[in-house]
Each structure stands twice: as C-alpha cells, then as structure tokens.
C-alpha cells in the first residue's frame, strides 16, 4: 500500500486488552486517513459479549474493506478414536459433559465458536482456558488433564499460527467452519469464519475511503500476497466499505444471539 499511496505505512503493534487499547486509540484519532486499524474476529466478539467498551463498535469507525478470510478448523488429537465430525457429534450427544475444549478465554471467538458447536450438537461440553495462553497450546489445566479427556478434546482454531506447527502435527482435523469449501476437508455447518478488515476513525471523507479501498483491493490482488495468505490458510477477500460494515454488524448480532442462547455471562 505504501507504493500505491506514495507514502510510507508504518505498522504499530499497540497491544493490550485483547486489542481494545488499539481499537480505542484509532476510534479517538483524527478522521484524516492517516491512522488505520486492522482488526480480527475479536472485534465482533468483544462487541457481542462485553457490557462496556470505550468506543462504539459500529458508529465510531469508518469501514474500508475486509482483507482475508480464515476458516475455523475443528480438530482432535491424532490418537483420538474420532475420524469424522458425525462420529464426534454422535459421541457428544450420547455423552453430555464428557467432552472439553480449550480456548484462550471467555468471550473469545474460539470460546464462542465452541459454544455454537455445542448448541448445534444439542449437547454439553466443558470449556477450559489454555494452560499457556501465549503458546496457544491445545492443552487444558490439570483439572481437565486425564489422558482420556485430552484425547477427547475438541479444538476450534484457525489454520494459521494460532497453534504451533509441532502441535498441529499431533492433531486431526475433523471439519472446517467456512462459507466456502477449503481444500478437501469436510465442511462443518458453523458460521465461524475469521474476517480481518481495515477501518479508520468515524467521519472519514467518502473520497478518502474510496481511495483506500481501491488500494486495499490492488494489494490483495497481487499473486505474492495471495500466496502468503494461502500459506497461513487464508483467502484474500476484499469488499466494499458497505459490505464490510454489514458483515461486522451481522457478526455482532450473531454472537450476541449465540451468547444469549447459551446464557453466557457478559464480561
């Protein structure tokens, strides 16, 4: 984008509070097109599950374009007896409460995706936080650590870097949660895709939004960019600003509905 805009773009990782600090910084920055925010699935799940945020998730931002879609991969350990999603769901229904799944924490996309899976399977599962959140290791705390339980864990994660390569080799994918087919894996009927996107502070002039949208589309069409995303399991997915805003709004409502149905406590 630096080439097309003839201005240097400087990435800044403003970490903390699950990206809320970065979101607030951009929401309160000047709407001049010089401060860009790239968000992940956490943006919509936070809006759906948190009682209060230091910004309005829809009205405080100017939407530019989605960037890439990642399917969620639902997997089990390679030593698990489950070979298909149907087989797994059958076991869950026959053994409520005997399956657990790890997540980075309450209200995250992976936690909510697991809860949606449980709801659609018409059964119950236990959720537990990763023993080491930084490593994203699909292992529960010792309270859930019996060998047979570890073999029965369901891990919802994206196919990229959320789980270290060594760990991914120890897991068997049962299904993908995606709107379109990805490779030859069985596709689950779950609406859990990750759709990172770009946005600025609210009030950005429409001409600036259109210019930035064209540049995002140009970059996403480059073969080397598509190849890099593919290596992480993603697909470049540009959109119009209106399409992105509708998508974000729909995702927030979807996860709100799912949270209410599962009676999850708001943070």
Order of alpha helices (4+ residues) and beta strands (2+ residues): alpha-alpha-beta-alpha-beta-beta-alpha-beta-alpha-beta-alpha-beta-alpha-beta-beta-beta-alpha-alpha-beta-alpha
